[in-house]
């Protein structure tokens, strides 16, 4: 996940601590603690082992009473059989959930390592620019690339988090092994059921929801983390979440959206092949981002301009970044 080459004749002669300190201005901290995630996964695996043990005991109890006869005995055996199956199902669900958690921890490890390297590279480049005009020219070109690379790291982490949540929901809800936290798996498609087109359903924004979104636009209120529902736009949700993780990203989302009183609609600015387009939005996807907030409006604007198929069929975060930031 290393986004940029960090070797340069301009970046030597600076201590790592100094470089990391300055680079931290451009590259923040990756959200998430891989050690804590692994600890939860271990707890789940330990609990699963306990459930397997309890299931064995229940099964043993059922077979250890051969002289127990009659209606009561039949009810006892029936009950212990059902208990055994329930314990086994719970054990399977916990084991299925541990896998995606471990995969998510690996993504965080990779992201943290990439961010550390990028942070040091950025700091060395900026500090070197203080020395010579030539280095300053290079730094001016490198800084935007660093910002883009950092945004890419955040998108990957966000996408992994969303996929992990979906996998856990599947594993714990149905006892089916989760798909893990593979980045950009299925083109960032996510949850959508191929048999149902959930993009057909739209919901008009209420006056209260409109007022709440206006407050999010003027900065007097924040919005929650994304929560993908039934649409297949995990790649879009992950990218919008990455923007929402930084003050700079939030500002981009706010500046590219406004309320038009005459049209009674939000106007979202997107970029299509580098050309600025404005999309009117007065409703949201019923089964899109939960909460009906600024993220929901962007989700609807994206589908309205690029087509519902862009929401249904998945895509790539880098495409979304170009469409939002130009």
N, C-alpha and C positions, 0 to 999 in steps of 0.2 A: 504494500500500500504506500510505497515511497513515491510521492507525486512529482518531485523534481530532483534532478541531479544536484547533489550538494558539493560537488568538487569544483573549485574555482581558485585561480591564482589570486583573486581579490579578497578571499575570505580567510587567509592565514594571518598569524601574528596577533590574534585576539584570544583572550582566555575564554574557555567554554562558559564560565559563569557570566561573564560580561555579555557574551553573545546571546545566551539564553535569556538574560534579563531584558535586553533590548528587543530580541525577537518575540518576547512575550507580548509586546504591544500589538504585533500583527497576528500572532498565532496563540490562541487561548488554550484552555485545558479541555481535553476530551471529556464530555459528560459520561459518567459511568465508572464503576469500580470493578474491574475484572475479578479481584480477590473476593469481594463480597458476593458477586454472582456465582463464583465457583463454590463458595461456602453454602449458598442456598442449594445448589445442585447436589452437593454432598449430603446435605440434610435430607433432601428428597430421596436420594438413593438409600440412605440409612433407614428412613421411614419405610421405604419399599421392602427392604430386607425384613423389617419388623412385621410388616403385613404378610409377607410370604411365610414367616415363622408362625404367625397366628393362624394362617390358613392351614398349615400342616397340622397344628394342634387340633383345630376344629375337625379336620378330616380324620385324624386319629381317634378323636372322641366318638365320632360316628361309627367307626369300625370296631371300637373296643368294647362294645356292649352286645355281644352276640346273643346273650340270654334275655335281653330286654325285648319283650314281645308285646303285641297288642296295639291298640289305637294310639296310645301315648307314645309307644316306641316308634311307630311310623311317623308321628308328628315330630318327634325329636330328631330322627334321621333326616326328615325333610328340612327341618330348620337348620341343622348343622350343614347340610349340603348347600343350602342357599347362602348361609354365612360364609362357607368356604369360597364359593364363587364370588361373593361380594368382596371378600378380602383379596382374592386374586386379581379382580378387576382394579381395585384401588392400587395394588402393588404395580400393576402394568401401567396405570396412568402416571404414577409417580416416576417410574423408570422412563416412560416416554417423555415426560416433562424435563427430566434431567439432561437429556441429550441436547435440546435446543438451548438450554441455559449454558452448557459447556461450550457450545458453538458460539454463542454470543460473547462469552468471556474471551474466546480466541480472537474474535473481531475487535474487541476493545483493546486487547494486547497489541494487535497489529496497528490499530489506529493511534494508540499512545506512542508507540515507537516511531511511527511516521511523523506525528506531530512534533515530537522531540527533535527529530532530525531537521524537519522543516523550520522549526523555531530557531535552532542554532544557525542554520544556513541564513535565515533572514537577518538575524542579529549580526552575524559576521559581515554580511553584505552591506547593511546600513552603516555599521561602524567603519568599514573600509571606505565608504563614500565620503567620510569626513576628511580623508587624507588627500585624495587626488581628484581632479575634475573628471578624469577618465572613469574612475570607479563610481563617481556620482551618476554618470550617464548610465552605466550598467545597472546601478541600484534603482534608478527611476524606472527602468524596464522590468526589473525583477520583482519589485514590490507588488504590482498588480497580479503577476503570476503566482506569487506566494498567497495572496488573498484568495485567488481562485482555487489553488490547491488545498488551502485550509477549508474552504467551503465544501470541496469534494470529500474531504475526510469526514466532515460533519454529516454530509448526506449519507455516506456509507454507514456510519454509526446509527443514524436515524433509521435507515432502511433495515438494518439488522435488528434494531429494537422493535420495529413494527412487525417484522417477520417472526421474531421470537414470541411476541405477545400472541400473534395469530396461532403459532404452533402450540403454545401452552393452552390456549383456549380449546383447540382441537383435541389435544392429548387429554386434558382434564375433563372435558365435556363428554367425550365419546370413547375414551380408552384407546384411541387410534394413535400410533406413533407419530410424533410431529415431524415436520419437514426440516427442522433446523433453522439456522440463521444465515443460510448461504446468500451472499450478496448478489443482487440482481438475478436471482433464480427466476426462471420463467419470464425474463424481461421485466422484472419488478411488478408482476401482475398482482400477486397478493391473493385476496380472499374470494374473488368473484366466482360464482358458480356458472360454468359454461352453458348450462341449460336454461338459465334465467337472465333476461336483460333488465337489470335493476336501474339502468340509466333512464328508462322510460318514465319513471316516476319523479315528478318535481313537486316542490312545496313552496308556496308563496311566503315570503318573509313577513312576519307580523310587525306591527308598529314598534312593539317592545324590542323585538330582535334587531330592527333597523336602528333604533336608538342605541342599543348596546354596541353594535358594530361601529356606529359613528364615534362612540367614546373610545373604542379600540383604535380608530383611525387618528384621533387627536391626541392619543397617548394618555388619556385620563384613566383608561382601563386596559388591562392586559388580556390576552386570550390564552386558553388552555392548550396543552399539548394536543397534537392531532390524535384522532381516534378513528382509524379506518373502519368503516362499517362493511357493507356488502359489495362495494364496487371494487373493480380490479385495478385500482390506481395507486398501488403501494409506492411506486416510483415517484409519483407526484406528491403524495402525502409525506414521504421521507424528505423530499427536497424542501417543501414548505416548512417542515419541522426544523430542518437545518437552518433555514433563514430565521426561524423564530428563536433559535438558541442564542443569537448574538444581537446586541443592540443595533449594529450596522445592518444586519439582515432584516430586523423588524422595521427599520427606517425605510429600507427599500420597498418592503411590502406596503407600508403606509403611503409613501410618496407616489406609488404607482396605482393608487386607488382613491376615489373620491365619491362623494354623494352629490347627485344632480337633482336638485329640488324640482326643476321643471319636468324632468323625465321620471321622477319618483323611482330612481334606480341608482345603483352603484355603478360607476364607470371604472373598469379595470384596464390598465394599460399593459399590453403584452407586446412581444416582438416576434414577427413572423418573417424569417429570412432577413433579419436585421431591420425590418421596417416596422415602425410603430403603428399599432392598431389599438382601438378602444372598443371594449366590449361592455354592453349594457347588461346588468344583472339585477333582476328583481325577484328571482326565486333561486332555490338551491336543490341539489339532488336529495330526494327524500331519504335514500339509503347511502348517502355520502358521509362526509365527516360529521361526527356526532357533535351536537352543541350549537350548530347554526351560528357561526362566527365569521371572522375575516377569512379564515382558512376555507370555510364552506363557500364563500363568495368567489375566492380564487379558483377553487375546484370547479365550480359551475362555469366561470368565465373560460377556463381552459377547455372544458368540454364543449362549450357553446361555440368557441372559435375554431378549435381543431377537430371538433366532431366527437360525438359520444363514443365512437370507436377508440379514440385516444384514451378514454377513461376505462373502457371495457377491456381493451386488448393489451394494456401494459405499454411500457416504454423505458426510456433511459433518463436518469437524473440529469445528466449533462445537457440533454435536450431542454428540459424544464428550466434549467439555469439560464440558458440562452434566451428562452422565451420570456422569462421574467426580467432579467437584467439587461438584455440586449447585447 
